[in-house]
Amino acid sequence: MAKPIALVAGATGLVGRECLRLLAADARVEEVRALVRKPLSAETQALGSIRECRVDFDRLDEHADWFAVDWVFCALGTTIRQAGSQDAFRHVDFDYPLSVARTARAAGARHFLLVSAAGADARSNIFYNRVKGELEEAVRKLGYPSLTIARPSLLLGNRPNPRMGEEIGKRLAWLFPPQWKPVQASQVALALLRSAQADEPGVHILDNTALRGGK
């Protein structure tokens, strides 16, 4: 079989960067495409074998050829604080990922790997969880032969601007039950890559405990 081509959307974020690192090091992958709004860091560019695809996420149709891939890793996301409003947050965390999923499916992608969130529920009273759940339901309807949904809790990793909530989470992690313990972005990326390599048909949910290796 031909080696798969992978696309990573949200490649400059915590999980996206780790996905790029793992995919670039995997000799079984033919090409890695990084779908980004801003340039990749020098460190990421140094990995080699990564094709930077600079894009306006509101105009994905202008680069439909970029989406002719086998695997799509979608780690797009922001926070309501960064976005500035609930509407702006929904645009980034729902509209953009769904647009990526639709465009890639139309181009023939067979496996979509989505970074969602613990607590995702389309009927939740919590806005964040509801948006994540609505996205999961929308992507399920696109007909991907394989769909992997990762639901991490608090993500840990090297951020340019550390978050207070993350620091508190690190210190109090021992108090949390397994399904809510903080998880390293590298653990999420590794679980996604393993799911892509298995390439089993159907919908696969990776909850926070599974992402942390069952701990």
VEXDREN-2710 file (C-alpha; in Angstrom, 1 decimal):
% VEXDREN-2710
k/r/px/py/pz
1/MET/0.0/0.0/0.0
2/ALA/1.1/3.6/-0.6
3/LYS/2.3/5.6/2.3
4/PRO/-0.4/7.9/3.8
5/ILE/-0.4/11.6/3.4
6/ALA/-1.3/13.5/6.6
7/LEU/-2.7/17.0/7.1
8/VAL/-2.6/18.8/10.5
9/ALA/-4.9/21.7/11.1
10/GLY/-4.0/23.7/14.2
11/ALA/-0.4/22.8/13.7
12/THR/0.9/25.7/15.8
13/GLY/-1.0/24.7/19.0
14/LEU/0.1/22.3/21.8
15/VAL/-1.3/19.1/20.3
16/GLY/-0.8/20.2/16.7
17/ARG/2.9/20.7/17.2
18/GLU/3.3/17.3/18.8
19/CYS/1.4/15.7/15.9
20/LEU/3.7/17.3/13.5
21/ARG/6.8/16.1/15.4
22/LEU/5.5/12.5/15.5
23/LEU/4.4/12.4/11.9
24/ALA/7.6/13.9/10.6
25/ALA/9.6/11.2/12.4
26/ASP/7.4/8.4/11.1
27/ALA/9.0/6.8/8.0
28/ARG/5.7/5.2/7.2
29/VAL/4.2/8.6/6.3
30/GLU/4.7/9.9/2.8
31/GLU/4.1/13.6/3.5
32/VAL/2.9/15.9/6.3
33/ARG/1.0/19.1/5.5
34/ALA/0.7/21.8/8.2
35/LEU/-2.4/23.9/7.7
36/VAL/-1.6/27.2/9.4
37/ARG/-2.5/30.9/9.5
38/LYS/0.9/32.0/10.6
39/PRO/4.4/30.6/9.9
40/LEU/5.6/27.5/11.7
41/SER/8.3/28.1/14.3
42/ALA/11.9/27.6/13.3
43/GLU/12.1/24.6/15.6
44/THR/9.2/22.9/13.8
45/GLN/10.5/23.8/10.3
46/ALA/13.8/22.2/11.2
47/LEU/12.0/18.8/11.5
48/GLY/12.0/18.6/7.7
49/SER/9.5/16.7/5.6
50/ILE/6.7/19.1/6.6
51/ARG/4.9/21.2/3.9
52/GLU/3.7/24.5/5.3
53/CYS/0.3/25.4/3.9
54/ARG/-0.6/29.0/4.8
55/VAL/-4.3/29.5/4.6
56/ASP/-7.3/31.7/5.4
57/PHE/-9.7/29.4/7.2
58/ASP/-12.6/31.4/5.9
59/ARG/-11.5/30.6/2.3
60/LEU/-10.5/26.9/2.3
61/ASP/-12.0/26.3/-1.1
62/GLU/-9.2/28.2/-2.7
63/HIS/-6.8/25.4/-1.7
64/ALA/-8.9/22.3/-2.1
65/ASP/-5.9/20.4/-3.5
66/TRP/-4.1/20.6/-0.1
67/PHE/-6.9/18.4/1.3
68/ALA/-6.3/15.4/-0.9
69/VAL/-4.8/13.4/1.9
70/ASP/-5.5/10.2/3.8
71/TRP/-5.4/11.3/7.4
72/VAL/-6.6/14.7/8.9
73/PHE/-5.5/15.6/12.4
74/CYS/-7.7/18.5/13.6
75/ALA/-6.4/20.3/16.7
76/LEU/-7.9/23.7/16.0
77/GLY/-9.1/25.6/19.0
78/THR/-9.0/28.8/21.1
79/THR/-10.5/30.0/24.4
80/ILE/-13.4/32.4/24.9
81/ARG/-11.0/34.8/26.5
82/GLN/-8.6/34.8/23.5
83/ALA/-11.5/34.9/21.0
84/GLY/-13.2/37.8/22.7
85/SER/-16.8/36.5/22.6
86/GLN/-18.8/33.4/22.4
87/ASP/-19.6/34.0/18.8
88/ALA/-15.9/34.4/17.9
89/PHE/-15.1/31.2/19.9
90/ARG/-17.7/29.2/18.1
91/HIS/-16.3/30.4/14.7
92/VAL/-12.9/29.0/15.5
93/ASP/-13.9/25.9/17.5
94/PHE/-16.9/24.8/15.4
95/ASP/-17.0/26.5/12.0
96/TYR/-13.3/26.1/11.2
97/PRO/-12.9/22.4/12.2
98/LEU/-16.2/21.5/10.4
99/SER/-15.1/23.3/7.3
100/VAL/-11.7/21.4/7.3
101/ALA/-13.6/18.1/7.8
102/ARG/-16.0/18.8/4.9
103/THR/-13.3/20.0/2.6
104/ALA/-11.0/17.0/3.3
105/ARG/-13.8/14.5/3.0
106/ALA/-14.8/15.9/-0.4
107/ALA/-11.2/15.5/-1.5
108/GLY/-11.2/11.9/-0.4
109/ALA/-9.7/11.8/3.1
110/ARG/-10.6/8.6/4.9
111/HIS/-9.7/9.2/8.5
112/PHE/-10.5/12.3/10.6
113/LEU/-8.9/12.6/14.0
114/LEU/-10.4/15.4/16.1
115/VAL/-9.2/16.9/19.3
116/SER/-12.4/17.6/21.3
117/ALA/-12.6/17.9/25.0
118/ALA/-13.6/16.0/28.1
119/GLY/-17.2/16.8/28.9
120/ALA/-18.2/17.4/25.2
121/ASP/-22.0/17.2/25.0
122/ALA/-24.2/18.8/22.4
123/ARG/-26.9/19.1/25.1
124/SER/-24.7/20.5/27.8
125/ASN/-25.7/23.7/29.6
126/ILE/-22.1/24.7/29.6
127/PHE/-21.4/26.7/26.4
128/TYR/-17.8/25.3/25.8
129/ASN/-18.9/21.7/26.3
130/ARG/-21.9/22.2/24.1
131/VAL/-19.9/23.6/21.2
132/LYS/-17.5/20.7/21.4
133/GLY/-20.3/18.2/21.4
134/GLU/-22.1/19.9/18.5
135/LEU/-18.9/19.7/16.5
136/GLU/-18.5/16.0/17.2
137/GLU/-22.1/15.3/16.1
138/ALA/-21.6/17.4/12.9
139/VAL/-18.4/15.6/11.9
140/ARG/-20.0/12.2/12.5
141/LYS/-22.5/13.0/9.8
142/LEU/-19.9/13.5/7.1
143/GLY/-19.4/9.8/6.4
144/TYR/-15.7/9.3/7.2
145/PRO/-14.8/5.6/7.0
146/SER/-12.8/6.2/10.2
147/LEU/-13.4/8.9/12.8
148/THR/-11.3/9.2/16.0
149/ILE/-12.4/11.7/18.7
150/ALA/-10.0/12.5/21.5
151/ARG/-11.5/14.0/24.6
152/PRO/-8.6/15.4/26.8
153/SER/-9.0/17.2/30.0
154/LEU/-6.6/20.1/30.9
155/LEU/-3.8/20.0/28.3
156/LEU/-0.2/20.4/29.6
157/GLY/2.8/21.4/27.5
158/ASN/5.2/24.2/26.6
159/ARG/3.1/27.3/26.0
160/PRO/4.5/30.7/25.0
161/ASN/2.2/32.3/27.6
162/PRO/1.6/30.0/30.6
163/ARG/-1.9/29.9/31.9
164/MET/-2.8/30.2/35.6
165/GLY/-5.4/27.4/35.3
166/GLU/-2.8/25.1/34.0
167/GLU/-0.4/25.8/36.8
168/ILE/-3.1/25.2/39.4
169/GLY/-4.1/22.0/37.6
170/LYS/-0.5/20.7/37.7
171/ARG/-0.3/21.2/41.5
172/LEU/-3.7/19.7/42.2
173/ALA/-3.6/16.9/39.7
174/TRP/-3.3/14.3/42.4
175/LEU/-6.8/15.2/43.7
176/PHE/-8.6/14.6/40.4
177/PRO/-10.2/11.3/39.3
178/PRO/-8.5/9.7/36.2
179/GLN/-11.1/11.1/33.8
180/TRP/-10.2/14.7/34.8
181/LYS/-6.5/14.6/35.5
182/PRO/-4.4/16.9/33.3
183/VAL/-2.9/15.2/30.2
184/GLN/0.3/16.0/28.3
185/ALA/-0.3/17.2/24.7
186/SER/2.3/14.7/23.6
187/GLN/0.2/11.9/25.1
188/VAL/-2.8/13.1/23.1
189/ALA/-0.8/13.3/19.9
190/LEU/0.7/9.8/20.4
191/ALA/-2.8/8.3/20.9
192/LEU/-4.1/10.0/17.8
193/LEU/-1.1/8.7/15.7
194/ARG/-1.6/5.2/16.9
195/SER/-5.3/5.4/16.0
196/ALA/-4.4/6.7/12.5
197/GLN/-1.9/3.8/12.1
198/ALA/-4.5/1.3/13.1
199/ASP/-6.9/2.9/10.6
200/GLU/-9.8/0.8/11.8
201/PRO/-13.3/1.7/10.4
202/GLY/-15.9/3.3/12.6
203/VAL/-16.0/5.9/15.3
204/HIS/-13.4/5.6/18.1
205/ILE/-13.6/7.7/21.3
206/LEU/-10.4/8.3/23.2
207/ASP/-11.4/9.5/26.7
208/ASN/-9.0/11.3/29.0
209/THR/-8.1/8.1/30.9
210/ALA/-7.2/6.3/27.6
211/LEU/-5.1/9.3/26.5
212/ARG/-3.2/9.1/29.7
213/GLY/-2.4/5.4/29.2
214/GLY/-5.1/4.2/31.5
215/LYS/-3.8/6.1/34.5
END
